[in-house]
Every structure is written in structure tokens, then in C-alpha cells.
Amino acid sequence: MKMGSHFRFLSLCLLALVASTQAQLQFGFYAKSCPKAEQIILKFVHEHIHNAPSLAAALIRMHFHDCFVRGCDGSVLLNSTTNQAEKNAPPNLTVRGFDFIDRIKSLVEAECPGVVSCADILTLAARDTIVATGGPFWKVPTGRRDGVVSILEEARDNIPAPFDNITTLQTLFSNQGLDLKDLVLLSGAHTIGVAHCSSLSNRLFNFTGKGDQDPSLDSEYAENLKTFKCNDLNRLNTTKIEMDPGSRKTFDLDYYRQVIKRRGLFESDAALLNNAVTKSQIIELLQGSLENFFAEFASSIEKMGRIKVKTGTEGEIRKHCAFVNS
């Protein structure tokens, strides 16, 4: 083979490789196979989200938890007869919105049986609910396939916990191809929704095992939480508390203002101040506009939505999101 021909051959191979890599997910993947799919999802969201606006926070959390285990493959949606699936792991016991996804799936299946994956439905529904409640819009390329494996231990080991320090957080995000900037931006989703008092009970009542309080938590805020919010030790698992007090229904920058004032609910929130890079990024976000935050958040969550996706002949298109096909 002549040198010129050899070079052209290698170039064509390289272009084919790049094209196949970039084509894993694509915008409008269902344009021909199920052209109404995205509209069906959006319509259902608009018909129901205003009756339960808190589902926006619930679904973006579900999307996050799904992508951090085996990639964005809908494995968090699977049931297990032995209670050993991802949804049975401690980080997912308070995840909700499964019925919402199932109802969307049934509508899409009625339109196009066996075409649209649960993984794509979850990803699109998470975006649409956030937008419907006033949050940022981000592009969602589709073409994800559904996984057929869901393991409790993997969810327990890979999903960031409320008590994680900055080193652990950086490692868990890095494992998924996400950096410190993504950590800060995706943590910004804590601007909406609620948590349970059990998630911060150690910070309030027994930080080092001596009945003490976490010194990194603003003392006035901690006292308020103990007095008015998490004051019934027998109900810590069921008592809910706003992640972003006074602004939990609005996707805005207030979460970062709380963190800077040492009023982030979780140790993982407070941990963002323990790294020069993450702290400076928070300050930079607060000095910028809400539009800038929306754009930056959109970039990070679209990046997250591409984690280890299954495409082509990998996985399957589940008929029901809670079960693998028989």
C-alpha cells in the first residue's frame, strides 16, 4: 500500500471511529421510530407536575442516582424479588417518583411498543419537570438502552452520601468522569426539594459520638434546626426539612448563599468549602448571574446524562420499567 493511500485509509478509520463514538447518543433519536415520544413525556409532565411540584426535585435526584450506578441505564427503576436492587440500597430508600415514570412509560408504550427506553424517559422527564417548575433547560440527546442488572451494593458504594467529605466526593465524581466543577454545579440541585432530619442528625446531636454538634455548621442555624425542625428524635426518619430554606421551590443561587454562610444541610454541602477550587467556584457563581448558573448547570447535567450509556445492541428496551423483559 502506498504511503498516501495508507494515510487516507488510517484517516478514514479514525473518522469512522470518531463518528461512531459521537453517534452513541443523538438529538431526536426517536424522530422516525417514535416521533411523538418526547411530546408525550412533556405533555404528561405539564398535566401533572403542578399538582406535585416537589417531583421535580425527586426526579432529578433519581436521575443522578441512576447515572452514578452502571451509567444512565434506568437500573434504579428495577424491582427485586429479594430486595437486592439499587432502589433497596440506603441512598435510594427515600427516592420517589417511580410511579410517575411508570405512568409515562405506559403512555409511550401505547404509542410505540418496545421503542423508547426507560432510561431516556427518566432523563427527559427529569429535565422537563425542572423546566416546568422554573428551572434551567438543557438538551437531552437520546438513544439510551435499559440495563438488565441492578445491585444494591453498587448503589450503596457509588452514590455520594450526605456525610461524605470532599476527598470522597471528588473520588466518586471522578469515577464517573465528572470533575470538581461538576460537583459544585450538580450540588446546586439542592436549591430545591427537601431532606429528612435523619440525614443530618449526627451533625446536630452526635457529631463525634459525644453528643456534640458539628462545628462547621452555623451555630445559630443548628440551634434553630434542633429547636423547631428536628426536635423529635423518634421521627428523624420521617420529618422533612427544606434543603434551601425559604426558597426550596425556586431553582436559584440561594443554595450557594446558604453554603457560604455555613448553613448547608449536609456534611457534603459543607465540604465544598474545604477545597480551594470548589469554594472559589461557589463564590464565582454567586458573583455571576442566574442565567450563567443555568447555563453552567445545564452543561454539567447534560454531561452527567451521558455517563456510561448503553447504546446499539447493549441492554434492552424494557416493556415495563420495573422489570427486565422475560
Short mmCIF file of the C-alpha atoms (twelve columns), coordinates in Angstrom:
data_MODEL
# 
_entry.id   MODEL 
# 
loop_
_atom_site.group_PDB 
_atom_site.id 
_atom_site.type_symbol 
_atom_site.label_atom_id 
_atom_site.label_alt_id 
_atom_site.label_comp_id 
_atom_site.label_asym_id 
_atom_site.label_seq_id 
_atom_site.Cartn_x 
_atom_site.Cartn_y 
_atom_site.Cartn_z 
_atom_site.pdbx_PDB_model_num 
ATOM 1   C CA . MET A 1   0.000   0.000   0.000  1 
ATOM 2   C CA . LYS A 2   1.410   3.409   -0.974 1 
ATOM 3   C CA . MET A 3   2.100   5.944   1.774  1 
ATOM 4   C CA . GLY A 4   -0.644  8.301   0.554  1 
ATOM 5   C CA . SER A 5   -3.231  5.529   0.341  1 
ATOM 6   C CA . HIS A 6   -2.164  4.188   3.728  1 
ATOM 7   C CA . PHE A 7   -2.575  7.627   5.269  1 
ATOM 8   C CA . ARG A 8   -6.029  8.084   3.721  1 
ATOM 9   C CA . PHE A 9   -7.047  4.646   4.979  1 
ATOM 10  C CA . LEU A 10  -5.960  5.487   8.532  1 
ATOM 11  C CA . SER A 11  -7.725  8.842   8.345  1 
ATOM 12  C CA . LEU A 12  -10.969 7.214   7.226  1 
ATOM 13  C CA . CYS A 13  -10.707 4.665   10.063 1 
ATOM 14  C CA . LEU A 14  -10.133 7.477   12.556 1 
ATOM 15  C CA . LEU A 15  -13.096 9.458   11.231 1 
ATOM 16  C CA . ALA A 16  -15.293 6.365   11.411 1 
ATOM 17  C CA . LEU A 17  -14.217 5.765   14.997 1 
ATOM 18  C CA . VAL A 18  -14.934 9.365   15.996 1 
ATOM 19  C CA . ALA A 19  -18.290 9.303   14.219 1 
ATOM 20  C CA . SER A 20  -19.347 6.072   15.915 1 
ATOM 21  C CA . THR A 21  -18.314 7.446   19.303 1 
ATOM 22  C CA . GLN A 22  -20.197 10.710  18.825 1 
ATOM 23  C CA . ALA A 23  -23.254 8.934   17.446 1 
ATOM 24  C CA . GLN A 24  -23.829 6.930   20.622 1 
ATOM 25  C CA . LEU A 25  -26.496 9.414   21.671 1 
ATOM 26  C CA . GLN A 26  -28.159 11.830  19.313 1 
ATOM 27  C CA . PHE A 27  -30.728 14.571  19.437 1 
ATOM 28  C CA . GLY A 28  -34.040 13.423  18.016 1 
ATOM 29  C CA . PHE A 29  -33.086 9.745   18.174 1 
ATOM 30  C CA . TYR A 30  -36.781 8.766   18.063 1 
ATOM 31  C CA . ALA A 31  -37.717 11.200  15.265 1 
ATOM 32  C CA . LYS A 32  -38.622 8.346   12.925 1 
ATOM 33  C CA . SER A 33  -39.212 5.377   15.245 1 
ATOM 34  C CA . CYS A 34  -41.489 7.228   17.706 1 
ATOM 35  C CA . PRO A 35  -41.853 10.873  16.656 1 
ATOM 36  C CA . LYS A 36  -44.369 11.743  19.392 1 
ATOM 37  C CA . ALA A 37  -42.328 10.266  22.274 1 
ATOM 38  C CA . GLU A 38  -40.793 13.454  23.651 1 
ATOM 39  C CA . GLN A 39  -44.078 15.331  23.264 1 
ATOM 40  C CA . ILE A 40  -45.952 12.612  25.180 1 
ATOM 41  C CA . ILE A 41  -43.479 12.925  28.058 1 
ATOM 42  C CA . LEU A 42  -43.633 16.720  28.063 1 
ATOM 43  C CA . LYS A 43  -47.438 16.748  27.914 1 
ATOM 44  C CA . PHE A 44  -47.732 14.348  30.859 1 
ATOM 45  C CA . VAL A 45  -45.310 16.466  32.885 1 
ATOM 46  C CA . HIS A 46  -47.250 19.661  32.197 1 
ATOM 47  C CA . GLU A 47  -50.533 17.980  33.081 1 
ATOM 48  C CA . HIS A 48  -49.353 16.665  36.442 1 
ATOM 49  C CA . ILE A 49  -46.289 18.495  37.779 1 
ATOM 50  C CA . HIS A 50  -48.231 21.454  39.144 1 
ATOM 51  C CA . ASN A 51  -50.210 19.081  41.337 1 
ATOM 52  C CA . ALA A 52  -46.944 17.745  42.756 1 
ATOM 53  C CA . PRO A 53  -44.147 20.284  42.068 1 
ATOM 54  C CA . SER A 54  -41.835 18.546  44.539 1 
ATOM 55  C CA . LEU A 55  -41.479 15.768  41.964 1 
ATOM 56  C CA . ALA A 56  -39.020 17.991  40.094 1 
ATOM 57  C CA . ALA A 57  -36.500 17.586  42.900 1 
ATOM 58  C CA . ALA A 58  -37.386 13.906  43.272 1 
ATOM 59  C CA . LEU A 59  -36.833 13.077  39.610 1 
ATOM 60  C CA . ILE A 60  -33.579 14.978  39.234 1 
ATOM 61  C CA . ARG A 61  -32.339 13.084  42.289 1 
ATOM 62  C CA . MET A 62  -33.479 9.787   40.759 1 
ATOM 63  C CA . HIS A 63  -31.680 10.670  37.511 1 
ATOM 64  C CA . PHE A 64  -28.494 11.466  39.470 1 
ATOM 65  C CA . HIS A 65  -28.675 8.224   41.451 1 
ATOM 66  C CA . ASP A 66  -29.310 6.231   38.292 1 
ATOM 67  C CA . CYS A 67  -26.339 7.636   36.401 1 
ATOM 68  C CA . PHE A 68  -23.890 7.049   39.258 1 
ATOM 69  C CA . VAL A 69  -24.512 3.277   39.166 1 
ATOM 70  C CA . ARG A 70  -23.733 1.458   35.897 1 
ATOM 71  C CA . GLY A 71  -24.337 4.663   33.994 1 
ATOM 72  C CA . CYS A 72  -27.637 6.218   32.916 1 
ATOM 73  C CA . ASP A 73  -29.398 2.954   32.122 1 
ATOM 74  C CA . GLY A 74  -32.575 3.046   34.200 1 
ATOM 75  C CA . SER A 75  -31.257 0.384   36.570 1 
ATOM 76  C CA . VAL A 76  -32.515 2.373   39.571 1 
ATOM 77  C CA . LEU A 77  -36.061 1.674   38.363 1 
ATOM 78  C CA . LEU A 78  -35.785 -2.125  38.585 1 
ATOM 79  C CA . ASN A 79  -37.555 -4.148  41.266 1 
ATOM 80  C CA . SER A 80  -36.078 -7.178  43.005 1 
ATOM 81  C CA . THR A 81  -37.984 -10.117 44.475 1 
ATOM 82  C CA . THR A 82  -35.241 -10.374 47.112 1 
ATOM 83  C CA . ASN A 83  -34.995 -6.623  47.792 1 
ATOM 84  C CA . GLN A 84  -31.436 -6.521  46.496 1 
ATOM 85  C CA . ALA A 85  -31.843 -3.981  43.691 1 
ATOM 86  C CA . GLU A 86  -30.460 -0.423  43.636 1 
ATOM 87  C CA . LYS A 87  -33.764 1.007   44.863 1 
ATOM 88  C CA . ASN A 88  -33.366 -1.086  48.050 1 
ATOM 89  C CA . ALA A 89  -29.996 0.488   48.912 1 
ATOM 90  C CA . PRO A 90  -29.892 3.057   51.746 1 
ATOM 91  C CA . PRO A 91  -29.278 6.039   49.406 1 
ATOM 92  C CA . ASN A 92  -32.415 5.157   47.429 1 
ATOM 93  C CA . LEU A 93  -34.880 4.357   50.197 1 
ATOM 94  C CA . THR A 94  -36.198 7.920   50.103 1 
ATOM 95  C CA . VAL A 95  -36.121 8.221   46.314 1 
ATOM 96  C CA . ARG A 96  -39.615 8.669   44.901 1 
ATOM 97  C CA . GLY A 97  -41.304 9.245   41.573 1 
ATOM 98  C CA . PHE A 98  -41.220 5.650   40.325 1 
ATOM 99  C CA . ASP A 99  -44.965 5.628   39.655 1 
ATOM 100 C CA . PHE A 100 -44.664 8.874   37.692 1 
ATOM 101 C CA . ILE A 101 -42.101 7.264   35.375 1 
ATOM 102 C CA . ASP A 102 -44.195 4.095   35.065 1 
ATOM 103 C CA . ARG A 103 -47.236 6.099   34.004 1 
ATOM 104 C CA . ILE A 104 -45.252 7.928   31.344 1 
ATOM 105 C CA . LYS A 105 -43.799 4.647   30.126 1 
ATOM 106 C CA . SER A 106 -47.274 3.135   29.706 1 
ATOM 107 C CA . LEU A 107 -48.331 6.062   27.523 1 
ATOM 108 C CA . VAL A 108 -45.214 5.864   25.386 1 
ATOM 109 C CA . GLU A 109 -45.584 2.084   25.058 1 
ATOM 110 C CA . ALA A 110 -49.152 2.536   23.853 1 
ATOM 111 C CA . GLU A 111 -47.859 4.838   21.108 1 
ATOM 112 C CA . CYS A 112 -44.688 2.906   20.174 1 
ATOM 113 C CA . PRO A 113 -44.325 -0.539  21.792 1 
ATOM 114 C CA . GLY A 114 -40.766 -1.563  22.607 1 
ATOM 115 C CA . VAL A 115 -39.096 1.525   21.151 1 
ATOM 116 C CA . VAL A 116 -38.351 4.112   23.870 1 
ATOM 117 C CA . SER A 117 -36.156 3.146   26.809 1 
ATOM 118 C CA . CYS A 118 -36.967 3.785   30.450 1 
ATOM 119 C CA . ALA A 119 -33.510 5.374   30.737 1 
ATOM 120 C CA . ASP A 120 -34.440 8.012   28.154 1 
ATOM 121 C CA . ILE A 121 -37.863 8.562   29.711 1 
ATOM 122 C CA . LEU A 122 -36.281 9.203   33.116 1 
ATOM 123 C CA . THR A 123 -33.696 11.571  31.636 1 
ATOM 124 C CA . LEU A 124 -36.275 13.543  29.659 1 
ATOM 125 C CA . ALA A 125 -38.817 13.635  32.490 1 
ATOM 126 C CA . ALA A 126 -36.186 14.926  34.935 1 
ATOM 127 C CA . ARG A 127 -35.371 17.774  32.549 1 
ATOM 128 C CA . ASP A 128 -38.995 18.572  31.735 1 
ATOM 129 C CA . THR A 129 -40.099 18.718  35.385 1 
ATOM 130 C CA . ILE A 130 -37.251 21.076  36.257 1 
ATOM 131 C CA . VAL A 131 -38.116 23.376  33.364 1 
ATOM 132 C CA . ALA A 132 -41.838 23.236  34.178 1 
ATOM 133 C CA . THR A 133 -41.138 24.487  37.695 1 
ATOM 134 C CA . GLY A 134 -38.976 27.395  36.546 1 
ATOM 135 C CA . GLY A 135 -35.561 25.756  36.425 1 
ATOM 136 C CA . PRO A 136 -32.947 25.587  33.665 1 
ATOM 137 C CA . PHE A 137 -33.405 23.858  30.322 1 
ATOM 138 C CA . TRP A 138 -30.765 21.506  28.998 1 
ATOM 139 C CA . LYS A 139 -30.517 19.491  25.826 1 
ATOM 140 C CA . VAL A 140 -31.134 15.747  26.140 1 
ATOM 141 C CA . PRO A 141 -29.654 13.559  23.434 1 
ATOM 142 C CA . THR A 142 -31.442 10.197  23.353 1 
ATOM 143 C CA . GLY A 143 -30.759 6.625   22.335 1 
ATOM 144 C CA . ARG A 144 -30.003 5.151   25.770 1 
ATOM 145 C CA . ARG A 145 -30.773 1.467   26.260 1 
ATOM 146 C CA . ASP A 146 -32.001 -0.049  29.520 1 
ATOM 147 C CA . GLY A 147 -29.717 -2.089  31.739 1 
ATOM 148 C CA . VAL A 148 -30.713 -5.527  32.957 1 
ATOM 149 C CA . VAL A 149 -28.676 -5.573  36.166 1 
ATOM 150 C CA . SER A 150 -29.423 -3.724  39.406 1 
ATOM 151 C CA . ILE A 151 -27.358 -4.416  42.541 1 
ATOM 152 C CA . LEU A 152 -27.911 -2.925  45.992 1 
ATOM 153 C CA . GLU A 153 -24.222 -2.888  46.946 1 
ATOM 154 C CA . GLU A 154 -23.255 -0.900  43.855 1 
ATOM 155 C CA . ALA A 155 -25.726 1.841   44.720 1 
ATOM 156 C CA . ARG A 156 -24.508 1.913   48.318 1 
ATOM 157 C CA . ASP A 157 -20.872 2.198   47.226 1 
ATOM 158 C CA . ASN A 158 -21.147 4.638   44.306 1 
ATOM 159 C CA . ILE A 159 -23.816 7.199   45.201 1 
ATOM 160 C CA . PRO A 160 -22.408 10.153  47.189 1 
ATOM 161 C CA . ALA A 161 -23.685 10.253  50.766 1 
ATOM 162 C CA . PRO A 162 -24.760 13.278  52.865 1 
ATOM 163 C CA . PHE A 163 -21.840 12.654  55.233 1 
ATOM 164 C CA . ASP A 164 -19.091 12.383  52.590 1 
ATOM 165 C CA . ASN A 165 -16.039 14.645  52.836 1 
ATOM 166 C CA . ILE A 166 -14.514 16.498  49.900 1 
ATOM 167 C CA . THR A 167 -11.956 13.766  49.174 1 
ATOM 168 C CA . THR A 168 -14.621 11.076  48.909 1 
ATOM 169 C CA . LEU A 169 -16.866 13.320  46.833 1 
ATOM 170 C CA . GLN A 170 -14.064 14.102  44.419 1 
ATOM 171 C CA . THR A 171 -13.279 10.398  44.050 1 
ATOM 172 C CA . LEU A 172 -16.895 9.348   43.463 1 
ATOM 173 C CA . PHE A 173 -17.384 12.077  40.862 1 
ATOM 174 C CA . SER A 174 -14.066 11.342  39.189 1 
ATOM 175 C CA . ASN A 175 -15.084 7.683   38.915 1 
ATOM 176 C CA . GLN A 176 -17.929 8.869   36.694 1 
ATOM 177 C CA . GLY A 177 -15.814 11.202  34.586 1 
ATOM 178 C CA . LEU A 178 -17.009 14.301  36.440 1 
ATOM 179 C CA . ASP A 179 -14.734 16.970  37.905 1 
ATOM 180 C CA . LEU A 180 -14.859 19.418  40.805 1 
ATOM 181 C CA . LYS A 181 -16.760 21.964  38.745 1 
ATOM 182 C CA . ASP A 182 -19.420 19.358  38.033 1 
ATOM 183 C CA . LEU A 183 -19.538 18.574  41.758 1 
ATOM 184 C CA . VAL A 184 -20.287 22.195  42.603 1 
ATOM 185 C CA . LEU A 185 -22.831 22.668  39.822 1 
ATOM 186 C CA . LEU A 186 -24.726 19.417  40.353 1 
ATOM 187 C CA . SER A 187 -24.811 20.087  44.101 1 
ATOM 188 C CA . GLY A 188 -26.716 23.210  43.086 1 
ATOM 189 C CA . ALA A 189 -29.766 20.990  42.559 1 
ATOM 190 C CA . HIS A 190 -30.059 21.098  46.360 1 
ATOM 191 C CA . THR A 191 -31.626 24.501  45.816 1 
ATOM 192 C CA . ILE A 192 -34.960 22.677  45.503 1 
ATOM 193 C CA . GLY A 193 -36.576 19.891  47.459 1 
ATOM 194 C CA . VAL A 194 -36.384 18.552  50.976 1 
ATOM 195 C CA . ALA A 195 -34.284 16.200  53.080 1 
ATOM 196 C CA . HIS A 196 -35.039 14.085  56.132 1 
ATOM 197 C CA . CYS A 197 -33.726 15.035  59.560 1 
ATOM 198 C CA . SER A 198 -32.018 11.647  59.766 1 
ATOM 199 C CA . SER A 199 -29.617 12.857  57.050 1 
ATOM 200 C CA . LEU A 200 -28.154 15.466  59.373 1 
ATOM 201 C CA . SER A 201 -28.920 14.076  62.826 1 
ATOM 202 C CA . ASN A 202 -25.244 13.349  63.510 1 
ATOM 203 C CA . ARG A 203 -24.312 16.925  62.661 1 
ATOM 204 C CA . LEU A 204 -26.853 18.176  65.169 1 
ATOM 205 C CA . PHE A 205 -26.725 15.707  68.024 1 
ATOM 206 C CA . ASN A 206 -23.739 13.370  67.922 1 
ATOM 207 C CA . PHE A 207 -21.029 14.547  65.567 1 
ATOM 208 C CA . THR A 208 -18.053 12.807  67.186 1 
ATOM 209 C CA . GLY A 209 -20.011 10.312  69.262 1 
ATOM 210 C CA . LYS A 210 -20.034 12.535  72.328 1 
ATOM 211 C CA . GLY A 211 -23.417 14.173  71.950 1 
ATOM 212 C CA . ASP A 212 -21.852 17.201  70.275 1 
ATOM 213 C CA . GLN A 213 -22.636 19.361  67.261 1 
ATOM 214 C CA . ASP A 214 -20.690 19.768  64.016 1 
ATOM 215 C CA . PRO A 215 -18.617 22.953  64.478 1 
ATOM 216 C CA . SER A 216 -18.673 23.584  60.713 1 
ATOM 217 C CA . LEU A 217 -22.455 24.154  60.888 1 
ATOM 218 C CA . ASP A 218 -23.501 27.691  61.778 1 
ATOM 219 C CA . SER A 219 -24.391 27.503  65.479 1 
ATOM 220 C CA . GLU A 220 -27.466 29.750  65.262 1 
ATOM 221 C CA . TYR A 221 -28.834 27.730  62.348 1 
ATOM 222 C CA . ALA A 222 -28.098 24.456  64.130 1 
ATOM 223 C CA . GLU A 223 -29.945 25.628  67.230 1 
ATOM 224 C CA . ASN A 224 -32.929 26.606  65.125 1 
ATOM 225 C CA . LEU A 225 -32.978 23.173  63.479 1 
ATOM 226 C CA . LYS A 226 -32.790 21.373  66.809 1 
ATOM 227 C CA . THR A 227 -35.464 23.536  68.379 1 
ATOM 228 C CA . PHE A 228 -38.041 23.835  65.623 1 
ATOM 229 C CA . LYS A 229 -37.352 21.270  62.910 1 
ATOM 230 C CA . CYS A 230 -35.562 18.112  64.027 1 
ATOM 231 C CA . ASN A 231 -36.719 18.239  67.638 1 
ATOM 232 C CA . ASP A 232 -38.418 14.831  67.785 1 
ATOM 233 C CA . LEU A 233 -35.710 12.187  67.911 1 
ATOM 234 C CA . ASN A 234 -38.276 9.464   67.296 1 
ATOM 235 C CA . ARG A 235 -39.309 10.954  63.975 1 
ATOM 236 C CA . LEU A 236 -35.991 11.846  62.368 1 
ATOM 237 C CA . ASN A 237 -36.583 9.390   59.514 1 
ATOM 238 C CA . THR A 238 -39.924 10.936  58.601 1 
ATOM 239 C CA . THR A 239 -39.519 14.629  59.455 1 
ATOM 240 C CA . LYS A 240 -38.704 16.644  56.353 1 
ATOM 241 C CA . ILE A 241 -36.696 19.829  56.185 1 
ATOM 242 C CA . GLU A 242 -36.100 22.305  53.374 1 
ATOM 243 C CA . MET A 243 -32.746 21.975  51.623 1 
ATOM 244 C CA . ASP A 244 -32.811 25.683  50.816 1 
ATOM 245 C CA . PRO A 245 -34.952 27.382  53.486 1 
ATOM 246 C CA . GLY A 246 -37.402 29.933  52.120 1 
ATOM 247 C CA . SER A 247 -36.506 29.157  48.516 1 
ATOM 248 C CA . ARG A 248 -36.918 25.418  48.095 1 
ATOM 249 C CA . LYS A 249 -39.443 25.753  45.273 1 
ATOM 250 C CA . THR A 250 -37.234 28.064  43.230 1 
ATOM 251 C CA . PHE A 251 -34.224 26.912  41.220 1 
ATOM 252 C CA . ASP A 252 -31.837 29.727  42.060 1 
ATOM 253 C CA . LEU A 253 -28.473 30.595  43.637 1 
ATOM 254 C CA . ASP A 254 -29.713 30.630  47.230 1 
ATOM 255 C CA . TYR A 255 -28.301 27.175  47.952 1 
ATOM 256 C CA . TYR A 256 -24.795 28.537  47.422 1 
ATOM 257 C CA . ARG A 257 -25.546 31.509  49.664 1 
ATOM 258 C CA . GLN A 258 -26.528 29.062  52.400 1 
ATOM 259 C CA . VAL A 259 -23.334 27.063  51.910 1 
ATOM 260 C CA . ILE A 260 -21.143 30.170  52.153 1 
ATOM 261 C CA . LYS A 261 -22.916 31.098  55.408 1 
ATOM 262 C CA . ARG A 262 -22.136 27.573  56.710 1 
ATOM 263 C CA . ARG A 263 -25.819 26.655  56.538 1 
ATOM 264 C CA . GLY A 264 -25.647 23.834  54.022 1 
ATOM 265 C CA . LEU A 265 -27.667 20.957  55.488 1 
ATOM 266 C CA . PHE A 266 -25.327 18.086  54.730 1 
ATOM 267 C CA . GLU A 267 -21.689 17.495  55.560 1 
ATOM 268 C CA . SER A 268 -21.278 17.051  51.809 1 
ATOM 269 C CA . ASP A 269 -22.584 20.610  51.333 1 
ATOM 270 C CA . ALA A 270 -20.204 21.980  53.944 1 
ATOM 271 C CA . ALA A 271 -17.367 20.004  52.334 1 
ATOM 272 C CA . LEU A 272 -17.499 22.293  49.297 1 
ATOM 273 C CA . LEU A 273 -15.860 24.967  51.447 1 
ATOM 274 C CA . ASN A 274 -12.961 22.660  52.327 1 
ATOM 275 C CA . ASN A 275 -11.389 22.788  48.881 1 
ATOM 276 C CA . ALA A 276 -9.939  25.945  47.343 1 
ATOM 277 C CA . VAL A 277 -11.252 25.101  43.877 1 
ATOM 278 C CA . THR A 278 -14.835 24.306  44.871 1 
ATOM 279 C CA . LYS A 279 -15.038 27.257  47.245 1 
ATOM 280 C CA . SER A 280 -13.813 29.692  44.591 1 
ATOM 281 C CA . GLN A 281 -16.307 28.268  42.097 1 
ATOM 282 C CA . ILE A 282 -19.167 28.896  44.526 1 
ATOM 283 C CA . ILE A 283 -18.013 32.486  45.017 1 
ATOM 284 C CA . GLU A 284 -17.730 32.913  41.250 1 
ATOM 285 C CA . LEU A 285 -21.259 31.596  40.727 1 
ATOM 286 C CA . LEU A 286 -22.617 33.993  43.340 1 
ATOM 287 C CA . GLN A 287 -20.886 36.896  41.631 1 
ATOM 288 C CA . GLY A 288 -22.444 35.931  38.314 1 
ATOM 289 C CA . SER A 289 -25.988 35.960  37.029 1 
ATOM 290 C CA . LEU A 290 -28.756 33.406  37.417 1 
ATOM 291 C CA . GLU A 291 -28.619 32.920  33.643 1 
ATOM 292 C CA . ASN A 292 -24.956 31.995  33.906 1 
ATOM 293 C CA . PHE A 293 -25.709 29.434  36.622 1 
ATOM 294 C CA . PHE A 294 -28.468 27.933  34.499 1 
ATOM 295 C CA . ALA A 295 -26.105 27.615  31.527 1 
ATOM 296 C CA . GLU A 296 -23.318 26.097  33.623 1 
ATOM 297 C CA . PHE A 297 -25.710 23.697  35.362 1 
ATOM 298 C CA . ALA A 298 -27.167 22.644  32.004 1 
ATOM 299 C CA . SER A 299 -23.703 21.808  30.719 1 
ATOM 300 C CA . SER A 300 -22.862 19.636  33.729 1 
ATOM 301 C CA . ILE A 301 -26.124 17.734  33.868 1 
ATOM 302 C CA . GLU A 302 -26.056 17.007  30.145 1 
ATOM 303 C CA . LYS A 303 -22.539 15.667  30.715 1 
ATOM 304 C CA . MET A 304 -23.834 13.533  33.589 1 
ATOM 305 C CA . GLY A 305 -26.613 12.196  31.380 1 
ATOM 306 C CA . ARG A 306 -24.004 10.662  29.075 1 
ATOM 307 C CA . ILE A 307 -22.250 8.589   31.762 1 
ATOM 308 C CA . LYS A 308 -21.589 5.031   30.550 1 
ATOM 309 C CA . VAL A 309 -24.749 4.940   28.475 1 
ATOM 310 C CA . LYS A 310 -25.762 1.711   26.789 1 
ATOM 311 C CA . THR A 311 -26.474 2.076   23.080 1 
ATOM 312 C CA . GLY A 312 -26.820 -0.021  19.969 1 
ATOM 313 C CA . THR A 313 -27.377 -3.640  20.939 1 
ATOM 314 C CA . GLU A 314 -26.400 -3.249  24.605 1 
ATOM 315 C CA . GLY A 315 -29.082 -3.843  27.210 1 
ATOM 316 C CA . GLU A 316 -32.702 -3.803  26.057 1 
ATOM 317 C CA . ILE A 317 -35.815 -1.646  25.746 1 
ATOM 318 C CA . ARG A 318 -37.853 -2.672  28.769 1 
ATOM 319 C CA . LYS A 319 -41.594 -3.121  28.335 1 
ATOM 320 C CA . HIS A 320 -42.096 -2.144  31.976 1 
ATOM 321 C CA . CYS A 321 -39.540 -0.007  33.794 1 
ATOM 322 C CA . ALA A 322 -39.580 -2.075  36.976 1 
ATOM 323 C CA . PHE A 323 -38.837 -5.409  35.280 1 
ATOM 324 C CA . VAL A 324 -36.415 -6.770  32.727 1 
ATOM 325 C CA . ASN A 325 -38.024 -8.362  29.695 1 
ATOM 326 C CA . SER A 326 -38.678 -12.089 30.103 1 
# 
